[in-house]
Amino acid sequence: MKLMKEAGFSGKSPLAENLLVNRIKALSGLLSRRAGFFLLFNILYGFVFSAHFAQFFRFSLEQEYSPHFSLILLVSLYLMYTRGQTLCAWAAYWARGGVPLVLAGVFCYVLGLVLQPGLSQHDFLALTTLGVVTIWIGAFVTFFGLQATRTGLFPLGFLVFIIPLPEALLSHIITALQYASAEVVDVLFQFTPLPVLREDLSFILPGLSIEVARECSSIRSSMALLITSTLVSHLLLRRWWSKAVVVLLVFPLAVFKNGVRIVTLSLLTIYVDAGFMSGGLHTRGGAVFFGLACVILLLICLGLRKLEARYASPGQ
C-alpha cells in the first residue's frame, strides 16, 4: 500500500490498484528472468574460466606483490549487493554497450593465450585476467544497462585491483618506491645523533650497514594502502576532489611509512638489540607500520569530510 501511495494511488480505486499490481508482477517477472539469465551466464563463465581461476589463485599465493584478490572480489560483490534494489530498479538490457566490452575481453584473453610462450607468468596472467574481468563487466552492462552500470560504477571499477600489474610497470613502481624511501630515510636520519654515510640506496651507520633493496620497497603494503584508501574515500567522502586528494596522498604516505619503518628498525638494532634487523618486527612487523599509515589516512579522510561539509551549499 505504501508503494501504491507513492505512485499516486490512494487505494480507493480497485481498477488503479489492479493496474499497479499487474505492473509490479510484470516487473518482478522481468527481473526474475534477467536474474536467471545472468545466473546462467555466471555458471557458464565460471566453467569456461575455471582453469584460469585456479592458476590465478595459486599465483596470488606464491608471489609477494599481489594483494588479497579474494578480498577485493568480496568487497566488490558486497557493494553491489548493497545497491541491489537500485540496480534492479534501473535494470534494462543494453547489448550495444556491453557486447563490445565482452568482445574486447575475449580479445585480451585470446591474445594472452597466443602470446603465452613469450610472456612471463606475471605478464600472461595480467593480460588474461584483464580479459576475464572485462568480459564479466561487459556481461553486467549487457544484462543491467547503462543506468544500473552508473549506479554500480564503483564496485565494478574496484574489480580493476584484481588485475596484476604488468612486470615492467611493477618494476618501475618498485624502483620509485626504493629511491623515494631512501630519500625519506636520509631526511629522518638527520634528526638522529648518528653519523650517516649514504651511497645511493645504501646507508652506513656505526656498526650497521643497510640497503633499501627491492624487498624493502614495501610494494605489497603500498598496493594494499592504495586499495584501502580508494575504498575508504568512497565510503566517507562525497566530492571527487576530496577523493582525488586521498588517492594522490597514497604514494607519499606509503613512502613516509616505509622510511619510518627502516629508521625505526635501524635505531632498535643499534641501541637495543642487533636481533631486531632479522627478527619478527623486520619480517612480519609491516602490519604495525601499515596500521600507522591507515590511522593517518583515516584522519585525512575525516578532515576532508569536515571540509566538504563546510563548503557544501545550504541546499545540499
C-alpha positions as CSV (number, residue, x, y, z in Angstrom):
1,M,0.0,0.0,0.0
2,K,2.9,2.4,0.7
3,L,4.2,1.7,-2.8
4,M,0.8,2.5,-4.2
5,K,0.5,5.7,-2.3
6,E,3.9,6.8,-3.5
7,A,2.9,6.0,-7.1
8,G,-0.1,8.3,-6.7
9,F,-2.9,5.8,-5.9
10,S,-5.0,6.4,-2.8
11,G,-6.3,2.8,-2.7
12,K,-9.9,3.9,-3.3
13,S,-9.9,2.8,-7.0
14,P,-9.8,-1.0,-7.4
15,L,-9.0,-0.6,-11.1
16,A,-6.0,1.6,-10.3
17,E,-4.8,-0.9,-7.7
18,N,-5.1,-3.8,-10.1
19,L,-3.2,-1.9,-12.8
20,L,-0.4,-1.2,-10.3
21,V,-0.3,-4.8,-9.0
22,N,-0.1,-6.1,-12.6
23,R,2.7,-3.7,-13.4
24,I,4.6,-4.9,-10.3
25,K,4.1,-8.5,-11.2
26,A,5.3,-7.9,-14.7
27,L,8.4,-6.0,-13.4
28,S,9.1,-8.8,-11.0
29,G,8.8,-11.4,-13.8
30,L,11.2,-9.4,-16.0
31,L,13.7,-9.1,-13.1
32,S,13.4,-12.8,-12.3
33,R,14.1,-13.7,-15.9
34,R,17.0,-11.2,-16.1
35,A,18.5,-12.6,-12.9
36,G,18.1,-16.2,-14.2
37,F,19.8,-15.4,-17.5
38,F,22.7,-13.6,-15.6
39,L,23.0,-16.5,-13.2
40,L,23.2,-18.9,-16.2
41,F,25.9,-16.7,-17.7
42,N,27.9,-16.8,-14.5
43,I,27.7,-20.6,-14.3
44,L,28.9,-20.8,-17.9
45,Y,31.5,-18.1,-17.2
46,G,32.9,-20.0,-14.1
47,F,33.0,-23.3,-16.1
48,V,34.9,-21.8,-19.0
49,F,37.5,-19.9,-16.9
50,S,37.8,-22.4,-14.0
51,A,41.3,-23.3,-15.0
52,H,42.3,-19.7,-15.2
53,F,40.8,-19.0,-11.8
54,A,42.8,-21.9,-10.3
55,Q,46.1,-20.8,-11.8
56,F,45.5,-17.2,-10.8
57,F,44.7,-18.2,-7.2
58,R,47.9,-20.2,-7.0
59,F,49.8,-17.3,-8.5
60,S,48.4,-14.8,-5.9
61,L,49.5,-17.1,-3.1
62,E,53.0,-17.7,-4.4
63,Q,54.3,-14.3,-5.4
64,E,54.8,-11.4,-3.0
65,Y,53.5,-8.4,-4.9
66,S,49.8,-9.3,-5.1
67,P,47.2,-8.0,-2.6
68,H,44.5,-10.3,-1.4
69,F,42.4,-10.6,-4.6
70,S,39.7,-12.7,-2.9
71,L,39.0,-9.8,-0.5
72,I,38.8,-7.4,-3.4
73,L,36.2,-9.6,-5.1
74,L,34.2,-10.0,-1.8
75,V,34.2,-6.2,-1.2
76,S,33.1,-5.5,-4.8
77,L,30.3,-8.1,-4.6
78,Y,29.1,-6.8,-1.2
79,L,29.0,-3.2,-2.5
80,M,26.9,-4.5,-5.5
81,Y,24.6,-6.3,-3.0
82,T,24.0,-3.1,-1.0
83,R,22.9,-1.4,-4.3
84,G,20.7,-4.3,-5.3
85,Q,17.3,-2.6,-5.2
86,T,18.6,0.4,-7.1
87,L,20.3,-1.8,-9.7
88,C,17.1,-3.7,-10.2
89,A,15.0,-0.6,-10.5
90,W,17.2,0.7,-13.3
91,A,17.8,-2.7,-15.0
92,A,17.5,-2.7,-18.7
93,Y,19.2,-4.7,-21.4
94,W,22.0,-2.8,-23.2
95,A,23.8,-5.0,-25.6
96,R,25.2,-2.1,-27.6
97,G,27.3,-1.1,-24.6
98,G,28.0,-4.5,-23.1
99,V,28.8,-6.7,-26.1
100,P,31.8,-4.6,-27.2
101,L,33.3,-4.9,-23.7
102,V,32.8,-8.7,-23.8
103,L,34.5,-8.9,-27.3
104,A,37.4,-6.7,-26.0
105,G,37.7,-9.1,-23.0
106,V,37.7,-12.1,-25.3
107,F,40.4,-10.5,-27.5
108,C,42.6,-9.8,-24.4
109,Y,42.2,-13.3,-23.2
110,V,42.9,-15.0,-26.5
111,L,45.8,-12.7,-27.1
112,G,47.3,-13.8,-23.8
113,L,46.9,-17.4,-24.8
114,V,48.6,-16.8,-28.2
115,L,51.5,-14.8,-26.7
116,Q,51.9,-17.1,-23.6
117,P,55.2,-18.8,-24.8
118,G,56.9,-15.4,-25.0
119,L,55.4,-13.9,-21.8
120,S,56.4,-14.4,-18.2
121,Q,53.7,-15.9,-15.9
122,H,53.2,-12.4,-14.4
123,D,52.5,-10.7,-17.8
124,F,50.5,-13.7,-19.0
125,L,48.1,-13.5,-16.1
126,A,48.0,-9.7,-16.2
127,L,46.7,-9.8,-19.8
128,T,44.4,-12.8,-19.4
129,T,42.9,-11.6,-16.1
130,L,42.3,-8.2,-17.8
131,G,40.3,-10.1,-20.4
132,V,38.4,-12.2,-17.8
133,V,37.4,-9.2,-15.7
134,T,36.4,-7.1,-18.8
135,I,34.2,-10.0,-20.0
136,W,32.3,-10.1,-16.7
137,I,31.8,-6.3,-16.6
138,G,30.6,-6.4,-20.2
139,A,28.1,-9.1,-19.3
140,F,26.8,-7.0,-16.4
141,V,26.4,-3.9,-18.7
142,T,24.6,-6.1,-21.2
143,F,22.1,-7.5,-18.7
144,F,21.5,-4.5,-16.5
145,G,22.1,-1.5,-18.7
146,L,23.6,2.0,-18.6
147,Q,21.8,3.4,-15.6
148,A,22.5,0.4,-13.5
149,T,26.1,0.4,-14.5
150,R,26.4,4.0,-13.4
151,T,24.9,3.0,-10.0
152,G,27.3,0.2,-9.6
153,L,30.3,2.0,-11.2
154,F,32.5,2.0,-8.1
155,P,32.1,-1.8,-7.3
156,L,32.7,-2.6,-11.0
157,G,35.7,-0.3,-11.1
158,F,37.0,-1.7,-7.9
159,L,37.5,-5.1,-9.7
160,V,40.4,-3.5,-11.6
161,F,42.5,-4.1,-8.5
162,I,42.2,-7.8,-9.1
163,I,44.3,-7.5,-12.3
164,P,48.1,-7.9,-11.7
165,L,50.3,-5.1,-12.9
166,P,52.5,-5.9,-15.9
167,E,56.0,-6.8,-14.9
168,A,57.6,-3.7,-16.5
169,L,55.2,-1.3,-14.8
170,L,55.6,-3.1,-11.4
171,S,59.4,-2.8,-11.7
172,H,59.2,0.9,-12.3
173,I,56.9,1.4,-9.3
174,I,59.2,-0.7,-7.1
175,T,62.2,1.4,-8.2
176,A,60.3,4.6,-7.5
177,L,59.4,3.4,-4.0
178,Q,63.0,2.4,-3.3
179,Y,64.5,5.8,-4.2
180,A,61.7,7.8,-2.6
181,S,62.0,5.7,0.6
182,A,65.8,6.2,0.6
183,E,65.2,10.0,0.5
184,V,62.9,9.8,3.4
185,V,65.3,7.6,5.4
186,D,68.1,10.2,4.6
187,V,66.0,13.0,6.0
188,L,64.9,11.1,9.1
189,F,68.4,10.1,9.9
190,Q,69.3,13.9,10.1
191,F,67.1,14.1,13.2
192,T,69.2,11.4,15.0
193,P,72.7,11.9,16.6
194,L,74.1,9.1,14.4
195,P,76.7,9.9,11.8
196,V,75.4,8.5,8.5
197,L,77.2,8.0,5.2
198,R,74.9,7.4,2.2
199,E,75.9,5.7,-1.1
200,D,72.9,5.7,-3.4
201,L,70.5,3.3,-1.8
202,S,72.9,2.2,1.0
203,F,73.4,3.8,4.4
204,I,76.5,3.1,6.5
205,L,75.8,3.6,10.3
206,P,78.0,2.9,13.3
207,G,78.1,-0.9,13.4
208,L,75.4,-1.3,10.8
209,S,75.0,-1.1,7.0
210,I,71.6,-1.1,5.4
211,E,70.3,-1.0,1.9
212,V,66.9,-0.1,0.6
213,A,66.5,-3.2,-1.6
214,R,63.6,-4.2,-3.7
215,E,62.4,-6.3,-0.9
216,C,62.4,-3.2,1.3
217,S,60.3,-1.1,-1.2
218,S,57.1,-2.1,0.7
219,I,55.3,-2.6,-2.6
220,R,52.7,-5.1,-1.2
221,S,51.7,-2.8,1.7
222,S,51.7,0.2,-0.7
223,M,49.3,-1.5,-3.0
224,A,47.1,-2.5,0.0
225,L,47.2,1.1,1.1
226,L,46.1,2.3,-2.3
227,I,43.2,-0.2,-2.3
228,T,42.2,0.8,1.3
229,S,42.4,4.5,0.6
230,T,40.2,4.1,-2.5
231,L,37.6,2.2,-0.6
232,V,37.6,4.4,2.5
233,S,37.5,7.6,0.5
234,H,34.5,6.2,-1.4
235,L,32.6,5.4,1.8
236,L,33.4,8.5,3.7
237,L,33.7,11.3,1.1
238,R,31.3,12.6,-1.5
239,R,33.3,15.1,-3.6
240,W,35.5,14.0,-6.4
241,W,38.3,16.4,-5.5
242,S,38.5,15.1,-1.9
243,K,38.6,11.5,-3.1
244,A,41.4,12.5,-5.6
245,V,43.3,14.2,-2.7
246,V,43.3,10.9,-0.7
247,V,44.4,8.8,-3.6
248,L,47.2,11.3,-4.5
249,L,48.5,11.2,-0.9
250,V,48.9,7.4,-1.0
251,F,52.4,7.4,-2.6
252,P,53.9,10.0,-0.2
253,L,52.2,8.3,2.7
254,A,53.5,4.9,1.7
255,V,57.0,6.2,1.3
256,F,56.9,8.0,4.7
257,K,55.6,4.9,6.4
258,N,58.4,2.8,4.8
259,G,61.0,5.3,5.8
260,V,59.8,5.3,9.4
261,R,60.0,1.5,9.4
262,I,63.5,1.4,8.1
263,V,64.8,4.1,10.5
264,T,63.0,2.5,13.5
265,L,64.5,-0.9,12.8
266,S,67.9,0.6,12.4
267,L,67.8,2.5,15.7
268,L,66.4,-0.5,17.5
269,T,69.2,-2.6,16.1
270,I,71.9,-0.1,17.1
271,Y,70.7,0.9,20.5
272,V,68.6,-2.1,21.8
273,D,69.4,-5.4,20.2
274,A,71.1,-6.5,17.0
275,G,68.4,-9.1,16.5
276,F,65.8,-6.6,15.5
277,M,67.2,-6.4,12.0
278,S,66.4,-10.1,11.5
279,G,63.6,-10.5,14.0
280,G,59.9,-10.6,13.8
281,L,59.5,-6.8,13.6
282,H,61.5,-6.8,10.4
283,T,60.0,-9.8,8.7
284,R,56.4,-9.6,10.0
285,G,56.1,-6.2,11.6
286,G,54.9,-4.4,8.4
287,A,51.4,-4.6,9.7
288,V,52.3,-2.2,12.6
289,F,53.5,0.5,10.2
290,F,50.7,-0.2,7.8
291,G,48.3,0.4,10.7
292,L,50.0,3.7,11.4
293,A,49.5,4.7,7.8
294,C,45.9,3.7,7.9
295,V,45.3,5.8,11.0
296,I,46.9,8.8,9.2
297,L,44.7,8.1,6.2
298,L,41.6,7.9,8.3
299,L,42.4,11.3,9.9
300,I,42.9,12.8,6.5
301,C,39.6,11.5,5.3
302,L,37.8,12.8,8.4
303,G,39.4,16.2,7.9
304,L,38.3,16.3,4.2
305,R,34.8,15.2,5.2
306,K,34.6,18.2,7.5
307,L,35.9,20.4,4.8
308,E,33.3,19.1,2.4
309,A,30.5,19.9,4.9
310,R,31.9,23.4,5.5
311,Y,31.9,24.2,1.7
312,A,28.6,22.5,0.9
313,S,25.9,24.7,-0.3
314,P,22.9,25.2,2.0
315,G,20.6,23.4,-0.4
316,Q,22.7,20.2,-0.4
